[in-house]
């Protein structure tokens, strides 16, 4: 198929206020979904004692969400194209409400993992929201609206760290779940009552074989990546699961090219603009997540390590706040620039800014201000990239496959984030120093060529 999405309807004066409300509620849903994905990170170290369980069990609070999201995003994208993007968006946001309430009401690690798994379904809300607005919002406002929702994937992550840190220092961790429950409930009611249904439905039937194969392939890929810090990259389990993932992806590709209504249209995904955009998404996701986690950990590391600032958990979270605000401000600007100069050029510009930001994080590390500026530049470049990706995807995708295509793009961003977590965790777990009875990353002991320079000792730069 070579058709692209039809032009959105022209703006009417009466529709203007409604468009703002649509964007507010869909954007809120995207923000709280992104928030839920990272909000536990600053408090993970506190939970083993509070829950009387092991660190490995606590890690499943992140892993369960990740694995469910890997299966839910492509499947719900396809279902959204078939039965309505608004309907499936409500299912996704509703899952976040239910999962948040379950976790907020329990202190049992098993129930918490179950609740977090339900929350994983909500990951589909961002690509579904992008696709829904693509079909509803008038032409002159579509770019800005879609860019804003897309950027929420990074904004929520950046804002989640300081929010979680503030709550961790002043209240019980259950408050985190009540925050996501309340915000997602607001978004659900708003979408249900204000946002209209989409009328362009693809129909058809679900590719159950493809769903099982893709789900198994993604779980086989993401699960070992999330466990490399404890298993080790060279372990039999990691190598075996990654090999299984490769085999399953090959089988999935084979089946998708031989059925009339595949779960993922590989012909569309092989188009050069979409393929390159998805590849870029992996790197953007990697760069942003590495910045979020690496910077917060860096500024909190004790000064005795030779590279940290000994800052509080709150300061570590606040270090990411300027980057989150920059993403929020720059997303609509990037959309306007993409309309004027072309989305591919602006995507390239965003990648260059991310590279400059990471160069600053590597070189300028003598003060907390320098570190925050570097992280903010990374956030700014990521905002530009995230804002322009949907424009490229939508321009080269048939209208009947919008949600599925945006779902794949959102998924590969998450794969990039998982890679950042796995690679960084494996490197630093293997090179620690003992300080005050705790294991602290020691980047000075990393092999030549493998050092994450953003954690380099300040003394080496003086």
C-alpha positions in Angstrom: 0.0 0.0 0.0 1.3 3.5 -0.9 -1.5 5.7 0.4 -0.8 8.2 3.1 -3.1 9.7 5.7 -5.7 12.1 4.4 -5.6 15.7 5.4 -7.3 16.5 8.7 -10.4 18.6 8.6 -10.2 22.4 8.3 -10.4 24.4 11.4 -13.7 26.0 12.4 -14.1 28.7 15.0 -16.4 26.5 17.0 -13.9 23.6 17.0 -11.0 25.6 18.3 -11.8 25.3 22.1 -12.7 21.7 21.7 -9.3 21.0 20.1 -7.6 22.5 23.1 -9.6 20.2 25.4 -8.8 17.1 23.3 -5.1 17.9 23.5 -5.3 18.6 27.2 -6.9 15.2 28.1 -4.9 13.1 25.6 -1.7 14.9 26.6 -2.5 14.3 30.3 -3.0 10.6 29.6 0.4 10.5 27.8 2.1 12.4 30.5 0.9 10.2 33.4 1.7 7.0 31.4 5.2 8.2 31.0 5.3 9.3 34.6 4.2 5.9 35.8 7.1 4.2 33.9 9.8 6.1 35.8 8.3 7.3 39.0 9.5 4.3 41.0 13.2 4.6 40.0 14.3 7.1 42.8 12.7 4.9 45.5 13.8 1.4 44.3 16.6 1.4 46.8 14.2 2.0 49.7 11.7 -0.7 48.8 13.5 -3.9 49.8 13.5 -2.8 53.5 10.0 -1.4 53.4 8.5 -4.5 51.7 10.7 -7.0 53.5 11.8 -8.6 50.3 14.9 -8.9 48.0 16.4 -6.5 45.6 15.6 -9.0 42.8 11.9 -9.1 43.7 11.7 -5.3 43.8 13.3 -5.1 40.3 10.3 -6.9 39.0 8.2 -3.8 39.7 10.0 -2.3 36.7 10.4 -5.6 34.7 6.8 -6.6 34.9 5.6 -3.3 33.5 8.2 -3.4 30.7 7.3 -6.9 29.6 3.6 -6.4 29.5 4.1 -3.1 27.6 6.2 -4.9 25.0 3.2 -7.1 24.2 0.4 -4.6 24.7 1.8 -1.8 22.5 1.8 -3.5 19.1 -1.4 -5.5 19.8 -3.4 -2.5 21.0 -2.1 -0.4 18.1 -3.6 -3.0 15.7 -6.8 -3.2 17.7 -7.1 0.6 17.7 -6.9 0.6 13.9 -9.5 -2.1 13.7 -12.1 -1.0 16.3 -11.3 2.6 17.2 -8.3 4.4 18.6 -10.4 6.3 21.2 -11.9 3.0 22.5 -8.4 1.4 22.9 -7.0 4.6 24.4 -9.7 4.4 27.1 -8.8 0.7 27.7 -5.1 1.7 28.1 -5.8 4.6 30.4 -8.3 2.6 32.4 -5.6 -0.1 32.9 -3.4 2.6 34.4 -6.2 3.6 36.8 -6.8 0.0 37.9 -3.1 -0.9 38.2 -2.4 2.3 40.2 -5.2 1.7 42.7 -4.1 -1.9 43.2 -0.5 -0.8 44.0 -1.7 2.1 46.1 -3.7 -0.2 48.4 -1.1 -2.9 48.9 2.3 -3.5 50.6 2.7 -7.1 49.3 5.4 -7.4 46.7 3.3 -10.0 44.8 0.3 -7.7 44.6 2.5 -4.7 43.7 4.1 -6.6 40.8 0.6 -7.6 39.6 -0.6 -4.0 39.7 2.5 -2.8 37.9 2.0 -5.5 35.2 -1.6 -4.1 34.7 0.0 -0.6 34.4 2.1 -1.9 31.6 -0.9 -2.1 29.3 -1.1 1.7 29.5 2.1 2.1 27.5 -0.1 1.8 24.4 -1.8 5.1 25.3 0.9 7.4 23.8 0.9 5.9 20.2 -2.9 5.6 20.4 -3.2 9.2 21.4 -0.9 10.3 18.6 -2.9 8.4 16.1 -6.3 9.6 17.4 -5.3 13.2 17.2 -3.9 12.7 13.7 -7.4 11.8 12.6 -9.3 14.4 14.6 -7.3 17.7 14.8 -7.5 20.3 12.0 -4.5 20.5 9.7 -3.0 23.7 11.0 -2.9 22.4 14.6 -2.3 18.7 14.0 1.6 19.0 14.0 1.7 20.9 17.3 -0.8 18.6 19.0 0.9 15.4 17.9 4.4 16.7 18.8 3.2 17.6 22.3 1.8 14.2 23.0 4.9 12.5 21.5 7.2 14.6 23.7 5.3 13.6 26.8 7.2 10.3 26.7 10.3 12.2 27.7 8.6 14.9 29.7 7.0 12.5 32.1 10.2 10.7 32.6 12.1 13.9 33.5 9.4 15.2 35.7 8.8 11.8 37.4 12.2 11.8 39.0 11.9 15.0 41.1 8.3 14.2 41.9 9.2 10.8 43.2 12.2 12.2 45.1 10.0 14.8 46.8 7.5 12.2 47.8 10.1 9.8 49.0 11.7 12.4 51.3 8.4 13.6 52.7 5.8 10.9 52.5 5.0 7.2 52.0 5.8 5.6 48.6 2.2 4.7 48.2 1.5 8.3 47.4 3.3 7.8 44.1 0.6 5.4 43.0 -2.2 7.6 44.2 -0.8 10.4 42.1 -0.9 8.3 38.9 -4.3 6.9 39.9 -5.8 10.4 40.2 -4.2 11.9 37.1 -5.1 8.9 34.9 -8.7 8.9 36.2 -8.9 12.6 35.2 -7.6 11.8 31.8 -10.0 8.8 31.4 -13.1 10.9 32.2 -12.0 13.7 30.0 -11.3 11.5 27.0 -14.6 9.7 27.6 -16.7 12.9 27.8 -14.9 15.3 25.5 -12.8 13.6 22.9 -14.9 12.3 19.9 -14.7 8.8 18.4 -12.6 8.3 15.3 -14.6 7.1 12.4 -11.9 5.7 10.1 -11.8 2.0 11.1 -9.8 -0.7 9.3 -11.9 -3.6 10.4 -10.5 -7.1 9.9 -9.4 -9.7 12.4 -6.6 -10.1 14.9 -3.5 -12.0 13.9 -3.3 -14.3 16.9 -0.3 -16.2 15.7 1.6 -13.0 14.9 0.6 -11.6 18.3 2.0 -14.6 20.2 5.2 -14.7 18.1 5.9 -10.9 18.5 5.1 -11.0 22.2 7.4 -14.0 22.8 10.2 -12.3 20.7 9.9 -9.0 22.6 9.8 -10.7 26.0 12.8 -12.8 25.0 14.6 -9.6 24.1 13.7 -7.3 26.9 13.7 -9.7 29.8 17.4 -10.6 29.6 18.3 -6.9 28.9 16.6 -6.0 32.2 18.5 -8.8 34.1 22.0 -8.3 32.7 23.2 -6.5 35.8 22.5 -9.6 37.9 23.0 -12.4 35.3 25.9 -10.9 33.4 26.1 -10.4 29.6 28.0 -13.6 29.1 25.6 -15.8 31.1 23.9 -18.8 29.4 20.5 -17.3 30.2 21.2 -14.0 28.5 22.8 -15.5 25.4 20.1 -18.2 25.2 17.1 -15.8 25.5 18.7 -13.2 23.1 19.3 -16.0 20.6 15.7 -17.2 21.0 14.5 -13.7 20.4 16.4 -13.5 17.1 14.9 -16.8 16.0 11.4 -15.7 16.9 11.7 -12.4 15.1 12.8 -14.3 11.9 9.7 -16.6 12.2 7.5 -13.6 12.9 8.8 -11.8 9.8 8.2 -14.9 7.7 4.6 -15.2 8.9 3.7 -11.5 8.5 4.6 -11.5 4.8 2.3 -14.5 4.1 -1.1 -13.5 5.6 -3.6 -11.0 4.3 -4.1 -9.1 7.6 -0.8 -9.1 9.5 -0.4 -7.7 13.0 2.4 -5.4 11.6 2.6 -4.4 7.9 6.3 -5.0 7.3 6.0 -3.5 3.8 5.1 -0.2 5.4 7.8 -0.5 8.0 10.4 -1.2 5.4 9.9 2.1 3.7 13.1 4.0 4.1 11.7 7.0 6.0 9.9 4.9 8.5 12.8 2.4 8.9 15.3 5.2 9.5 13.0 7.0 11.9 12.5 3.8 14.0 16.3 3.3 14.1 16.7 6.8 15.2 14.1 6.2 17.9 16.3 3.5 19.5 19.2 5.9 19.8 17.0 8.8 21.1 15.5 6.4 23.7 18.9 5.2 24.7 20.3 8.7 25.1 17.4 10.1 27.1 17.2 7.2 29.5 20.9 7.1 30.0 20.8 10.8 30.8 17.8 10.5 33.2 19.3 7.6 35.2 23.0 8.4 34.9 22.7 12.1 35.8 20.5 11.5 38.9 22.9 8.8 40.1 25.9 10.9 39.3 25.0 13.9 41.4 23.9 11.7 44.3 27.2 9.8 44.5 29.3 10.7 47.5 32.2 13.1 46.9 34.6 10.5 48.2 34.0 8.6 45.0 36.0 11.3 43.2 33.2 12.1 40.8 29.9 12.7 42.7 28.6 15.7 44.5 27.0 14.0 47.5 23.6 15.5 46.7 20.3 14.4 48.2 17.8 12.2 46.3 15.7 15.4 45.9 18.6 17.3 44.2 19.3 14.3 42.0 15.7 14.4 40.8 15.6 18.2 40.4 18.7 18.0 38.2 16.4 16.6 35.5 13.6 19.1 35.9 15.1 21.8 33.5 15.4 19.1 30.8 11.8 18.1 31.3 10.6 21.7 31.1 12.7 22.3 28.0 11.0 19.3 26.4 7.6 20.6 27.1 8.4 24.1 25.7 10.3 22.9 22.6 7.9 20.2 21.4 5.4 22.6 19.7 8.2 24.8 18.4 9.8 21.7 16.8 6.5 20.9 15.2 6.3 24.3 13.6 9.9 24.0 12.4 9.1 20.6 10.9 6.2 22.1 9.0 8.5 24.8 7.6 11.8 22.9 6.9 10.7 19.3 6.8 10.5 16.8 9.6 13.6 14.7 8.6 15.8 17.8 8.7 14.5 18.8 12.2 14.9 15.2 13.4 18.6 15.4 12.3 18.9 18.7 14.1 17.5 17.2 17.3 20.1 14.4 17.1 22.9 16.9 16.8 21.7 18.7 19.8 21.6 15.4 21.8 25.2 14.7 20.7 26.2 18.2 21.9 24.4 17.7 25.2 26.2 14.4 25.8 29.6 16.0 24.9 28.9 18.6 27.5 28.0 15.9 30.1 31.3 14.1 29.3 33.6 17.2 29.3 32.0 19.7 31.7 31.7 18.0 35.0 33.4 20.3 37.5 30.1 21.7 39.0 26.5 20.7 39.5 25.5 23.5 37.3 27.5 22.2 34.4 26.0 18.7 34.8 22.5 20.1 34.8 23.1 22.2 31.7 24.5 19.2 29.8 21.4 17.1 30.8 19.1 19.9 29.8 20.6 20.1 26.4 20.1 16.3 26.0 16.5 16.8 27.0 16.1 19.7 24.5 17.4 17.6 21.6 15.3 14.7 22.6 12.2 16.9 22.6 12.9 18.0 19.1 13.4 14.4 18.0 10.3 13.0 19.7 8.2 15.8 18.4 9.1 15.2 14.7 9.1 11.3 14.6 5.3 11.0 14.4 5.1 13.5 11.5 7.4 11.2 9.5 5.6 8.0 10.5 2.2 9.5 9.7 3.3 10.9 6.4 4.3 7.5 5.1 1.7 5.2 6.7 -1.8 4.3 5.4 -4.6 5.7 7.6 -5.7 2.2 8.4 -2.4 1.4 10.1 -1.6 4.7 11.9 -2.0 3.3 15.4 0.0 0.2 14.7 2.9 2.1 13.0 3.0 4.7 15.9 2.9 1.8 18.3 6.0 0.2 16.8 7.8 3.5 16.9 6.9 3.9 20.6 8.0 0.4 21.2 11.5 0.8 19.7 12.0 3.9 21.8 11.4 1.7 24.8 13.8 -0.8 23.5 16.4 1.9 23.4 15.7 2.9 27.0 16.0 -0.8 28.0 19.3 -1.0 26.3 20.6 2.1 28.1 19.5 0.5 31.4 21.1 -2.8 30.6 24.4 -1.6 29.2 24.9 1.0 32.0 23.9 -1.4 34.7 26.1 -4.2 33.4 29.1 -1.9 33.1 28.8 -0.2 36.5 27.8 -3.4 38.4 31.1 -4.9 37.2 33.2 -2.0 38.4 32.3 -0.9 41.9 34.1 0.4 45.0 33.2 -0.2 48.6 32.3 3.1 50.4 30.6 3.2 53.8 29.4 -0.4 53.5 27.8 0.3 50.1 28.8 -0.7 46.6 29.4 2.5 44.5 30.1 2.6 40.7 33.8 3.2 40.1 34.3 4.3 36.5 38.1 4.5 36.9 38.2 0.7 36.9 36.3 0.2 33.6 38.3 -1.3 30.7 39.9 1.2 28.3 37.4 2.3 25.7 34.4 1.2 27.8 34.3 4.0 30.3 31.0 5.9 30.5 32.7 9.3 30.5 29.7 11.0 32.0 30.8 9.3 35.3 34.5 10.1 34.9 36.2 11.5 38.1 36.3 15.2 38.2 40.0 15.1 39.1 40.7 13.7 35.7 39.4 16.8 34.1 41.4 19.3 36.1 
